[in-house]
Amino acid sequence: MFDDVYRRLVGYVGGGEDPADRDDVLAMQMVVRIEKAAPPERRALLIAAAQAAVLVCLDPRAESGGPWAAGLDAWCDARIRKIARRARGKQWNDVQGLWGVTAEVDGAQARAFVPGRVGDVDHRVTRLQIGGTDVDGVLPTDSPVGDRDGLCLWLNPDLEMSVGKTAAQVGHASMLGVGLFSLASARAWYESGCSVDVRRADSERWARLVGEADAGTAAAVRDAGFTEIAPGSMTVIAERTRV
């Protein structure tokens, strides 16, 4: 039932220590498609990454008793980690058969996989590069407009992150953003495709969003600081909005 996947995300509290053996670390692998001849636009790629991550978590196969449930249960009971890589051509095609969901937005594609032990990740994923994910494009800073209920994922204006790092952060934000919906509205959001937008906040908006996150009316991602940025940095804030 959808109740299972909804409550798994809404009940997530985070924290905890990583196991001593790195191979036992649990992580969601993500792959963004960046073709050399025709790279995607930055915003579209980030939206696709955010959608792919939450679509895996809300998929019927992730419900109790489903084939994805054990992996997601274990991951959400530990420290949530994501690792984003890039693929092109045959590399991209090769990973489509692995458990996960691909999202496509304006020609940009990203795939998120069912979480598992780092030591067990399929070689078709581990051989992909983590670096080299930067693509062109400027994120808008104004408010989204439209008539669809969804999430806007606002990036911290004071942080600079690679596209790969940002893809992982917006993926986490889309998951935490599920807690801003009631069960019924989350189900409707999922059935409509998990509409999200990704934008960069200006300083004034960011200050307001931080206050909303502190009040529990928005959902903030605080990074553990393993790569690129300082531990505890607030990277993305998810706001429920019309998009």
C-alpha positions as CSV (number, residue, x, y, z in Angstrom):
1,M,0.0,0.0,0.0
2,F,1.1,3.6,-0.6
3,D,0.8,4.2,3.1
4,D,3.9,2.1,3.6
5,V,6.2,4.1,1.4
6,Y,4.7,7.4,2.6
7,R,5.3,6.6,6.3
8,R,8.8,5.3,5.6
9,L,9.8,8.8,4.3
10,V,7.8,10.8,6.7
11,G,9.3,8.8,9.6
12,Y,12.9,9.3,8.5
13,V,15.0,11.0,11.2
14,G,18.5,10.6,9.9
15,G,21.8,10.6,11.8
16,G,23.7,7.6,13.0
17,E,27.3,6.5,12.4
18,D,28.7,4.8,9.3
19,P,29.9,1.2,9.7
20,A,33.6,0.7,10.1
21,D,33.9,-1.2,6.8
22,R,33.2,1.2,3.9
23,D,31.7,-1.7,1.9
24,D,28.9,-1.9,4.5
25,V,27.9,1.7,3.9
26,L,24.4,2.0,2.5
27,A,23.8,4.4,-0.4
28,M,21.5,5.2,-3.2
29,Q,23.4,5.3,-6.5
30,M,22.3,7.9,-9.0
31,V,23.3,8.3,-12.6
32,V,22.9,11.4,-14.7
33,R,23.1,11.2,-18.5
34,I,25.5,13.6,-20.0
35,E,26.3,13.0,-23.6
36,K,29.4,14.7,-24.9
37,A,27.8,15.9,-28.2
38,A,24.6,17.1,-26.7
39,P,24.8,17.7,-22.9
40,P,21.5,18.5,-21.1
41,E,20.6,21.8,-19.5
42,R,21.5,22.1,-15.8
43,R,18.0,22.8,-14.4
44,A,16.3,20.1,-16.4
45,L,19.0,17.6,-15.3
46,L,18.6,18.5,-11.6
47,I,14.8,18.2,-11.8
48,A,15.1,14.8,-13.4
49,A,17.5,13.7,-10.6
50,A,15.1,15.0,-7.9
51,Q,12.2,13.2,-9.4
52,A,14.1,9.9,-10.0
53,A,15.1,9.7,-6.3
54,V,11.7,10.2,-4.9
55,L,10.0,8.0,-7.5
56,V,12.2,5.1,-6.4
57,C,11.1,5.6,-2.8
58,L,7.4,5.9,-3.6
59,D,7.3,3.1,-6.2
60,P,4.8,0.2,-5.6
61,R,7.8,-2.2,-5.6
62,A,9.0,-0.4,-2.4
63,E,5.8,-1.2,-0.5
64,S,6.0,-3.7,2.4
65,G,6.6,-7.2,0.9
66,G,7.8,-5.8,-2.4
67,P,11.2,-6.5,-3.8
68,W,12.6,-3.1,-3.1
69,A,11.3,-2.8,0.5
70,A,14.2,-4.3,2.4
71,G,16.8,-2.1,0.7
72,L,14.8,1.0,1.4
73,D,14.0,0.0,5.0
74,A,17.6,-0.6,5.8
75,W,18.8,2.7,4.1
76,C,16.2,4.8,5.9
77,D,17.2,3.3,9.2
78,A,20.8,4.3,8.6
79,R,22.4,7.5,7.4
80,I,20.9,8.4,4.0
81,R,23.7,8.8,1.5
82,K,23.6,9.2,-2.3
83,I,26.4,8.9,-4.9
84,A,25.9,10.5,-8.2
85,R,27.8,9.5,-11.4
86,R,27.6,10.3,-15.0
87,A,27.0,8.1,-18.0
88,R,26.8,8.4,-21.8
89,G,26.0,6.2,-24.7
90,K,26.3,2.5,-24.0
91,Q,27.1,3.2,-20.4
92,W,23.7,4.8,-19.9
93,N,21.9,1.9,-21.7
94,D,23.7,-0.7,-19.7
95,V,22.3,0.5,-16.3
96,Q,18.7,0.7,-17.4
97,G,18.1,-2.9,-16.4
98,L,19.2,-2.5,-12.8
99,W,16.5,-1.9,-10.2
100,G,15.6,1.8,-10.2
101,V,13.6,4.5,-12.0
102,T,14.6,6.9,-14.8
103,A,13.1,10.4,-15.0
104,E,13.2,12.5,-18.1
105,V,12.7,16.3,-18.1
106,D,13.0,18.3,-21.3
107,G,15.4,15.7,-22.8
108,A,17.5,15.5,-19.6
109,Q,17.6,12.1,-18.0
110,A,18.6,10.7,-14.6
111,R,18.2,7.3,-13.0
112,A,18.1,6.5,-9.3
113,F,18.6,3.0,-8.0
114,V,17.4,1.0,-5.1
115,P,19.8,1.6,-2.2
116,G,22.2,-1.1,-1.0
117,R,25.7,-1.8,0.3
118,V,28.4,0.1,-1.4
119,G,30.4,-3.1,-1.7
120,D,27.6,-4.8,-3.6
121,V,27.0,-2.1,-6.3
122,D,26.9,-3.5,-9.8
123,H,30.1,-3.0,-11.8
124,R,28.0,-1.3,-14.5
125,V,27.5,1.5,-12.0
126,T,30.9,1.5,-10.2
127,R,32.8,1.9,-13.4
128,L,31.1,5.2,-14.1
129,Q,32.9,8.4,-13.2
130,I,31.8,10.5,-10.2
131,G,33.4,13.6,-11.6
132,G,32.8,15.4,-14.8
133,T,29.1,16.1,-14.2
134,D,29.1,19.9,-14.8
135,V,26.7,21.2,-17.5
136,D,25.7,24.7,-18.5
137,G,22.6,26.5,-17.4
138,V,21.4,29.2,-15.0
139,L,18.9,28.4,-12.4
140,P,16.0,30.9,-12.0
141,T,15.6,32.8,-8.7
142,D,12.0,34.0,-9.1
143,S,9.0,32.1,-7.7
144,P,7.5,29.3,-9.9
145,V,4.0,29.8,-11.3
146,G,1.4,27.3,-12.4
147,D,-1.5,25.3,-11.2
148,R,0.1,22.0,-10.3
149,D,0.7,21.1,-6.6
150,G,4.3,20.1,-6.1
151,L,7.6,21.0,-4.6
152,C,10.1,23.8,-5.3
153,L,13.7,22.9,-4.2
154,W,15.6,26.0,-3.4
155,L,19.4,25.9,-3.5
156,N,21.5,27.8,-0.9
157,P,22.8,31.0,-2.6
158,D,26.0,30.9,-0.6
159,L,27.2,27.4,-1.7
160,E,28.8,26.3,-4.9
161,M,28.4,22.6,-5.7
162,S,29.1,20.5,-8.8
163,V,26.1,19.2,-10.7
164,G,26.7,15.7,-9.3
165,K,26.7,16.9,-5.7
166,T,23.7,19.1,-6.3
167,A,21.8,16.2,-8.0
168,A,22.3,14.1,-4.8
169,Q,21.2,17.1,-2.6
170,V,18.0,17.8,-4.6
171,G,17.2,14.0,-4.5
172,H,17.4,14.1,-0.8
173,A,15.2,17.3,-0.7
174,S,12.5,15.7,-2.8
175,M,12.3,12.8,-0.4
176,L,12.1,15.0,2.7
177,G,9.6,17.1,0.9
178,V,7.1,14.2,1.0
179,G,6.6,15.1,4.7
180,L,5.0,18.4,3.6
181,F,2.1,16.5,2.0
182,S,-0.7,14.7,3.7
183,L,-1.1,11.0,2.8
184,A,-3.8,11.7,0.3
185,S,-2.0,14.6,-1.3
186,A,1.3,12.7,-1.5
187,R,-0.5,9.9,-3.3
188,A,-2.0,12.3,-5.8
189,W,1.4,14.0,-6.3
190,Y,3.0,10.6,-6.9
191,E,0.3,9.5,-9.4
192,S,0.8,12.8,-11.3
193,G,4.6,12.2,-11.6
194,C,6.1,14.0,-8.6
195,S,6.2,17.5,-10.0
196,V,9.2,19.5,-8.8
197,D,11.1,22.5,-9.7
198,V,14.7,23.5,-8.8
199,R,15.7,27.1,-8.3
200,R,18.4,29.1,-6.6
201,A,17.2,31.3,-3.7
202,D,18.4,34.9,-3.2
203,S,19.6,35.9,0.2
204,E,16.2,37.3,1.3
205,R,14.2,34.3,0.2
206,W,16.8,31.9,1.8
207,A,16.5,33.6,5.2
208,R,12.7,33.2,5.0
209,L,13.0,29.5,4.0
210,V,15.4,28.8,6.8
211,G,12.8,30.2,9.2
212,E,10.1,28.0,7.6
213,A,12.3,24.9,7.9
214,D,12.9,25.7,11.6
215,A,9.2,25.9,12.0
216,G,8.6,22.6,10.2
217,T,6.7,24.2,7.2
218,A,9.5,23.5,4.8
219,A,12.1,20.7,4.7
220,A,15.8,21.4,4.8
221,V,18.7,19.2,3.7
222,R,21.8,19.4,6.0
223,D,24.8,17.7,4.4
224,A,27.1,15.4,6.3
225,G,30.1,17.1,4.7
226,F,31.8,14.1,3.1
227,T,32.5,16.0,-0.1
228,E,32.8,19.5,-1.4
229,I,31.1,21.4,1.5
230,A,31.4,21.8,5.2
231,P,29.6,19.4,7.6
232,G,26.2,20.7,8.6
233,S,25.8,22.9,5.6
234,M,22.1,23.6,4.7
235,T,22.2,22.9,1.0
236,V,18.6,22.7,-0.2
237,I,15.2,23.6,1.2
238,A,12.0,22.0,-0.2
239,E,8.9,24.2,-0.2
240,R,5.5,23.0,-1.1
241,T,4.1,25.2,-3.8
242,R,2.2,25.5,-7.1
243,V,4.6,24.6,-9.9
